[in-house]
Structures are given as C-alpha cells and as structure tokens.
Amino acid sequence: MDQQLASQLTHRFFRYLAVTSQSDAAATSLPSTPGQHEMAALLAAELRAMQLQDVVIDDCATVTATLPGTRAGAPRIGFITHIDTVDVGLSHHIHPQLLRFEGQDLCLNPQQDIWLRVADHPEIVPYQNEEIVFSDGTSVLGADNKAAVTVVMTLLENLKGDHGDIVVAFVPDEEIGLRGAKALDLEKRFNVDFAYTIDCCELGEVVFENFNAAAAEIVFKGVPAHPMSGKGVLVNPLLMAWDFISHFDRQQTPEHTAGREGYTWFNEMTGNASEARLKASVRDFDLASFGRRKQQIAEVASLIASQYPTGKVEVTLSDIYSNISNAIGEDRRAIDLLLSALEKLDIVPKITPMRGGTDGAALSAKGLLTPNFFTGAHNFHSRFEFLPVSSFIKSYQVARELCLLAASQA
C-alpha cells in the first residue's frame, strides 16, 4: 500500500469530516444547513490555492472549478460529489479514528461501550490486518460522501501526465432528494462530455442502473362529529388511510424485495379526527412498472373517495429521480472507460443495480450520462460505517486512471 498516498487521503478526509455539514430534510432552503456553506467555502479556498480555473461558489453552496487539460482533443470529464452527510438521528458531529482490524471485535467507543461485533458485521472479515477508518460510534462516518470529496480534491492536487479538462462540482443536499444536482446548471457550470459520481459502497462497485423514484402524499379529509351522534355522519380519515394501504401488496415493500424488484413503501402517517396525511415512496427499475405503481396510487385514491362520498381524497405525486440507464444511448464512453480503468487496476467490477439514487441520476435525467463508482466504504447511513484505507486508495486510483485513459484515446 502506498503509505504516502494513504496519509494524504486520510488527513484530508479527517479535515473535511471536522466540518459539520449534515443536511436537513425539513428545511426548504438550498443548502438546507449552514454547515454546507462552510464546507463549500473550504473547498473553494483550496481550489483557488491549487490555481484551478473558473472557481465559482454560489449562494446554494455549489462549488465548480476546472483543471485545464494538457492533451488536445481529450474529452472533458466531470466529477460530481455531494458535501452533505446524512441525518439518521445520530450525532451531527463526526469523530473519525483509524483502527487496525486484527480479526476481533472492535471497540469504537469505550466511554459509551459501542462495539463493532464481527459476528454482526461479517463484511469486515476480508480486511483483516488492515487500517480502517471508523467514527466513534456516535455518528455515521460520513464517507458518504466526504470520502469522494477527498478523492476528487486529492486527484486535482496530484494529477500528472496527459489529460483533458477535468471539471468538478461539489453540491449540497444530495441526501434529501438530490437537490443540489438538480439545481446545477450544466451548460454554464458543468459543461462536460460525460461525468462520474463517486458514491456508496465497497471496492469494485459500479452503478449505471438505479431506481426510478417518486414521492406520493395522500391527504384524507374526513367529517368530524361527536361520537354520540356520529352514526351516518362521522367519517374517520384514519380509517380512510388504513383502507387505502390495505389495497397494496404487503410483499411489494422494502423488507420483502431485493435486486431489481420495485416497491411501494408507506413510511409516514399523521392524522386526527379531521384529516390524515399519508406519505409513500415509489421505486422501480423498469419505467413501465414504475408508471403502473404511480397509477395504482391514483386509482386506489379514487376508489377510497367513492367509498367515502362525504369525505375527500387528494393525491400529490412527484418524481424524485430517474434511472441512470434511461440515459444510455450510443455514446457509452463513460461506462466503457470505467470498466477499462478497473481492468487495468486489476479490480473485479461488481456491477450493481442500486436500490437508491445518486446525483448521477439527476444529471443523467438532464441528458448527461453519469455512472457511479465506489468509495470503498461499507454500512452507509450507520454508526458502523467504515472505510478500509486500501479501498480508499483504489477509489482514488480509478479516478486518476479514468483521466489518463480518456486522454490516451483522444
């Protein structure tokens, strides 16, 4: 393992983790939290110190910059990463640590008696006798996505040899609906031939297929009445919501599906005697099946409304992101170069249909094919998230190889 590169990556990673930049789904501003402004300002200052061109930081905490190419005719490659970390109810503050895994359970936090048990997390077994980055167990690690931010910034600092223009974008609020990527102006700020996200998961993972995603909110308006005189008058909106849910297959939910199977997930309900609000996530890889799932929401709403004629049912459906594969046309350079880079580095590709989305899904929907490759981390959105340093280095090497390979084929 390249110890100098390992040290460079981990030190930069720890510096970025020291900036608290968790996003907030309840906020309507972009970015949703002030810490993301702080993170963006730090990156912009570093990019200017590296003497990159066209360094722009805007009011939305989006940072873009260009490393000018050294090879005429080479494609312009983009890298996009997000600067927010996820809120899963753990601490906002991340305290990273570097531990050596020697095959036994690891104590992440002696004061709070937080342990990573090997029996519960067998995914750590292949990394025996390796250096691994963890949090202290009170928070997520934040490799999603500050490991990727680290990879890109280190690449810009180190890149030597022939390459085309490298354009980078650091965007806010990916974790709460890809908001930053959706707001990114591709023509003015991220005008590239193709791009990559570096997000999620273990060594070798490659994603150019992900869910089509929609959000549904169904509002049930009942008729309140005192129970002493409620017969024939009272309409209970909670029971309307219950009846609505009962029309959906219990096996078509996240806990019963895997691989390329889609689902409809009812994940929030609030209500009282007058009104109930039900929220659902709709997910599917296949566009036709995705359309049918959304149609079912509307059809069942109409059915419930007919069963409760004095009540009312209102439905709002909104698409969140789309499948990267929807954007794959004749130009497959982004995917072919990525697989070539893995082959050159002797990394076995793990082509994975992602049961989620990345900023690349938002860009691909705009017509810019943006596949994803690994950071090397495991257990995202968990206090047991960890990042083997060897995989961290491989992620960096893939990014570097993509730039050099693209130039060699110019």
C-alpha positions in Angstrom: 0.0 0.0 0.0 1.3 3.5 -0.9 1.7 4.9 2.6 2.3 8.5 1.4 -1.0 8.4 -0.6 -2.8 6.7 2.4 -1.6 9.5 4.7 -2.6 12.2 2.2 -6.1 10.8 1.8 -6.8 10.2 5.4 -5.5 13.5 6.6 -7.6 15.4 4.1 -10.7 13.2 4.9 -10.4 13.9 8.6 -10.1 17.6 7.8 -13.4 17.6 5.9 -15.1 15.4 8.5 -14.4 18.1 11.0 -16.9 20.4 9.2 -20.4 19.5 10.4 -22.5 19.5 7.2 -25.5 17.3 7.8 -28.5 18.1 5.6 -32.0 18.7 7.0 -35.0 17.3 5.1 -37.3 19.6 7.0 -35.7 22.8 5.6 -36.7 24.3 2.3 -33.6 26.4 1.7 -30.7 25.3 -0.6 -28.5 24.4 1.1 -30.6 23.2 4.0 -27.9 23.8 6.7 -25.3 26.5 7.3 -22.5 23.9 7.7 -22.7 23.2 4.0 -21.8 26.8 3.3 -18.8 26.3 5.5 -17.8 23.1 3.6 -18.2 24.8 0.3 -16.1 27.8 1.3 -13.3 25.5 2.5 -13.3 23.6 -0.9 -13.4 26.8 -2.9 -10.4 28.2 -1.0 -8.4 25.0 -1.6 -9.2 25.0 -5.3 -8.0 28.6 -5.6 -4.8 27.7 -3.8 -4.3 24.9 -6.3 -4.7 27.6 -9.0 -7.6 25.9 -10.8 -9.6 27.9 -13.3 -13.2 29.1 -13.1 -13.6 28.5 -9.4 -17.2 29.5 -8.6 -19.0 29.3 -5.3 -22.7 30.4 -5.3 -25.4 31.1 -2.7 -26.5 27.5 -2.9 -23.2 26.2 -1.6 -22.4 24.7 -5.0 -18.7 24.8 -6.0 -17.4 24.3 -9.5 -13.9 24.5 -11.0 -11.8 23.4 -13.9 -8.4 21.8 -14.1 -7.2 22.7 -17.7 -6.3 19.8 -19.9 -2.8 19.0 -21.2 -3.9 16.9 -24.1 -5.7 18.4 -27.1 -8.8 16.6 -28.2 -9.2 14.7 -25.0 -12.8 14.6 -23.6 -13.9 16.9 -20.8 -14.6 14.7 -17.8 -16.7 15.7 -14.9 -16.6 14.5 -11.3 -19.6 15.4 -9.0 -19.7 14.7 -5.3 -22.0 15.9 -2.6 -20.9 17.8 0.5 -23.7 16.9 2.9 -23.8 14.0 5.2 -27.0 12.1 6.1 -29.2 12.7 9.2 -30.2 9.3 10.7 -30.8 10.5 14.2 -27.2 10.2 15.3 -24.8 12.9 16.4 -24.2 15.7 13.8 -20.5 15.8 14.8 -18.2 13.2 13.4 -15.1 12.0 15.4 -13.1 9.8 13.0 -10.5 7.3 14.0 -8.0 5.0 12.3 -8.0 1.4 13.7 -6.3 -1.7 12.8 -8.6 -4.7 12.4 -7.0 -7.9 13.6 -9.9 -10.3 13.4 -11.5 -9.5 16.7 -14.4 -7.3 17.7 -13.5 -3.6 17.7 -14.4 -1.1 20.5 -15.3 2.1 18.8 -16.2 4.0 21.9 -15.0 2.8 25.4 -16.9 5.5 27.2 -20.3 4.5 25.7 -19.4 0.8 25.3 -20.0 0.8 21.5 -18.6 -2.2 19.7 -18.5 -3.4 16.1 -19.1 -7.1 16.5 -17.6 -9.3 13.8 -20.5 -11.7 14.1 -22.9 -8.9 13.3 -20.8 -7.4 10.6 -19.0 -10.2 8.6 -18.4 -7.7 5.8 -15.3 -6.6 7.7 -13.7 -10.0 7.7 -11.9 -9.6 4.3 -10.0 -6.6 5.7 -8.1 -8.4 8.5 -4.8 -6.8 9.3 -5.7 -3.6 7.5 -6.0 0.0 8.6 -9.7 1.1 8.6 -11.4 4.4 9.3 -14.4 4.4 11.7 -16.4 7.0 13.5 -16.5 6.8 17.3 -19.9 5.1 17.0 -21.9 8.2 18.0 -22.4 9.2 14.3 -22.1 8.0 10.8 -18.6 8.1 9.4 -19.5 10.4 6.5 -17.6 8.6 3.9 -20.9 9.2 2.1 -19.8 11.4 0.6 -16.7 13.1 2.0 -14.6 10.2 1.0 -15.5 11.1 -2.6 -14.8 14.8 -2.0 -11.4 13.7 -0.7 -10.7 11.6 -3.7 -11.5 14.3 -6.1 -9.6 17.1 -4.3 -6.5 14.8 -4.0 -6.8 13.9 -7.6 -6.7 17.6 -8.6 -3.7 18.2 -6.4 -1.7 15.2 -7.7 -2.7 14.7 -11.3 0.2 14.5 -13.7 0.5 13.3 -17.2 -1.7 13.9 -20.3 -5.4 14.5 -19.6 -8.3 16.6 -20.9 -10.1 19.3 -19.0 -11.3 18.0 -15.6 -14.4 19.8 -14.4 -15.5 19.3 -10.8 -18.8 20.1 -8.9 -19.4 19.8 -5.2 -23.1 20.1 -4.5 -25.3 20.3 -1.4 -28.3 18.3 -0.2 -27.9 15.0 -2.1 -29.2 13.1 0.9 -32.6 14.9 0.8 -33.6 14.5 -2.8 -30.6 15.3 -5.0 -31.5 19.0 -4.6 -28.0 20.4 -5.4 -27.5 18.3 -8.5 -31.0 19.2 -9.8 -30.1 22.9 -9.4 -26.7 22.6 -11.2 -26.5 24.5 -14.5 -24.9 22.0 -16.8 -24.3 24.5 -19.6 -22.7 27.2 -17.6 -21.1 25.4 -14.7 -20.6 21.7 -15.6 -20.3 21.5 -19.4 -18.6 18.2 -19.9 -18.7 15.2 -22.3 -19.6 12.8 -19.6 -19.2 12.6 -15.8 -18.9 10.3 -12.8 -20.2 10.3 -9.2 -18.2 8.5 -6.6 -20.7 7.4 -4.0 -21.5 4.4 -2.0 -20.2 1.1 -1.2 -17.5 -1.4 -1.5 -14.4 -1.9 -3.6 -15.3 -2.6 -7.3 -18.9 -1.5 -7.2 -20.1 0.1 -10.4 -23.5 1.6 -10.9 -25.2 2.6 -14.1 -28.6 1.4 -13.2 -30.7 2.7 -10.3 -34.3 3.1 -9.2 -36.8 5.4 -10.8 -38.2 7.2 -7.8 -41.3 9.1 -6.9 -42.9 10.5 -3.7 -46.6 10.4 -3.0 -48.6 12.3 -0.4 -52.2 11.3 0.0 -54.5 13.6 2.1 -57.7 12.1 3.6 -60.3 14.6 4.7 -63.0 13.2 6.9 -66.1 14.6 8.6 -65.7 15.1 12.3 -68.6 14.6 14.6 -69.3 13.8 18.3 -69.5 10.1 18.7 -72.9 10.4 20.5 -74.4 11.5 17.2 -71.8 10.2 14.8 -73.8 7.4 13.1 -74.1 8.1 9.4 -72.2 11.4 9.8 -68.7 10.8 11.1 -66.1 9.9 8.5 -62.8 8.8 10.1 -59.8 9.9 8.0 -57.5 7.4 9.8 -59.7 4.6 8.7 -59.7 6.0 5.2 -55.9 5.9 5.2 -56.0 2.3 6.6 -58.4 1.2 3.9 -56.1 2.8 1.3 -53.0 1.0 2.5 -54.9 -2.3 2.5 -55.1 -2.3 -1.3 -51.4 -2.6 -1.7 -49.4 -5.9 -1.8 -47.6 -6.4 1.5 -44.9 -8.4 -0.3 -44.1 -5.3 -2.5 -42.3 -3.4 0.3 -38.6 -2.8 1.0 -38.5 -5.5 3.6 -39.7 -8.1 1.1 -37.8 -7.1 -2.1 -34.3 -7.1 -3.4 -32.3 -6.8 -6.6 -34.3 -5.3 -9.4 -37.7 -5.7 -7.6 -39.6 -2.5 -7.0 -41.8 -1.5 -4.2 -44.4 1.0 -2.8 -43.4 2.0 0.8 -45.8 3.8 3.1 -43.4 5.4 5.5 -45.2 8.2 7.3 -48.7 8.9 8.6 -50.1 11.8 10.7 -53.7 12.4 11.5 -56.6 13.5 13.7 -60.3 13.5 13.6 -60.4 15.8 10.6 -57.5 14.9 8.4 -54.9 12.2 7.9 -51.7 12.6 5.7 -50.0 9.5 4.3 -46.6 9.6 2.6 -45.2 6.9 0.3 -42.1 6.2 -1.7 -42.5 4.6 -5.1 -39.5 2.8 -6.6 -38.9 0.6 -9.6 -36.1 0.0 -12.2 -38.5 -0.6 -15.1 -40.1 2.5 -16.4 -43.4 0.8 -17.4 -43.7 -0.9 -13.9 -42.8 2.4 -12.3 -45.7 4.1 -14.2 -48.1 1.3 -13.1 -47.2 1.8 -9.4 -47.9 5.5 -9.7 -51.1 4.8 -11.5 -52.2 2.4 -8.7 -51.8 5.3 -6.2 -54.2 7.4 -8.2 -56.7 4.6 -8.8 -56.9 3.5 -5.2 -57.4 7.1 -4.1 -60.4 7.3 -6.5 -61.7 4.1 -5.1 -61.5 5.3 -1.5 -63.1 8.6 -2.4 -66.0 6.7 -3.8 -66.4 4.6 -0.7 -66.5 7.7 1.5 -68.6 10.1 -0.6 -68.8 12.8 2.1 -65.0 12.7 2.7 -62.3 13.7 0.3 -59.0 12.3 -1.0 -56.2 14.4 -2.6 -53.1 12.9 -4.2 -49.8 14.6 -5.0 -47.3 12.6 -6.9 -43.8 13.9 -7.8 -40.9 12.3 -9.5 -37.7 12.5 -7.4 -35.0 10.9 -9.7 -34.8 8.6 -12.6 -32.8 5.5 -13.6 -29.3 6.4 -15.0 -29.8 3.6 -17.6 -32.6 5.6 -19.1 -29.9 8.0 -20.4 -27.6 5.3 -22.0 -27.5 5.8 -25.8 -24.9 5.1 -28.4 -22.2 7.0 -26.5 -21.1 4.6 -23.8 -17.6 6.1 -23.3 -18.3 6.8 -19.6 -19.1 3.2 -18.9 -16.5 1.6 -21.1 -13.7 3.8 -19.7 -14.8 3.0 -16.2 -14.7 -0.8 -16.9 -11.3 -0.4 -18.6 -9.9 1.5 -15.6 -11.0 -1.3 -13.3 -9.4 -3.9 -15.6 -6.1 -2.0 -15.7 -6.0 -1.8 -11.9 -7.0 -5.5 -11.5 -10.2 -4.6 -9.7 -13.1 -7.0 -10.2 -16.1 -5.0 -11.3 -19.3 -5.5 -9.2 -22.0 -4.1 -11.5 -24.8 -3.4 -9.1 -28.4 -2.2 -9.6 -28.5 0.5 -7.0 -31.7 0.4 -4.8 -31.4 4.1 -4.4 -30.1 7.1 -6.3 -27.1 9.3 -6.7 -26.5 12.8 -8.1 -25.7 11.0 -11.3 -29.4 10.1 -11.6 -30.3 13.8 -11.6 -27.6 14.6 -14.2 -28.5 11.6 -16.4 -32.1 12.8 -16.5 -30.8 16.1 -17.9 -29.0 14.1 -20.7 -25.5 13.9 -19.1 -24.7 10.2 -18.6 -23.2 9.9 -15.2 -22.4 6.5 -13.9 -21.1 5.9 -10.3 -18.2 4.0 -8.8 -17.2 3.1 -5.3 -15.6 5.0 -2.4 -14.8 1.7 -0.8 -16.9 2.2 2.4 -19.4 -0.2 4.0 -22.5 0.2 6.1 -23.5 3.7 4.8 -26.0 5.6 7.0 -25.0 3.6 10.1 -22.9 4.1 13.2 -20.9 1.1 11.9 -19.9 2.7 8.6 -16.3 2.0 7.9 -13.7 2.7 5.1 -10.7 0.4 4.6 -7.7 2.6 3.6 -6.8 0.1 0.9 -10.2 0.6 -0.8 -9.9 4.4 -0.4 -6.7 4.3 -2.3 -8.2 2.2 -5.1 -11.1 4.7 -5.5 -8.5 7.4 -6.0 -6.6 5.3 -8.5 -9.7 4.6 -10.5 -10.5 8.4 -10.7 -6.9 9.0 -11.8 -6.9 6.2 -14.4 -10.1 7.5 -15.9 -8.5 10.8 -16.7 -5.3 9.2 -18.2 -7.2 6.6 -20.2 -9.6 9.1 -21.7 -6.6 11.2 -22.8 -4.8 8.2 -24.3 -7.8 7.5 -26.5 -8.2 11.1 -27.7 
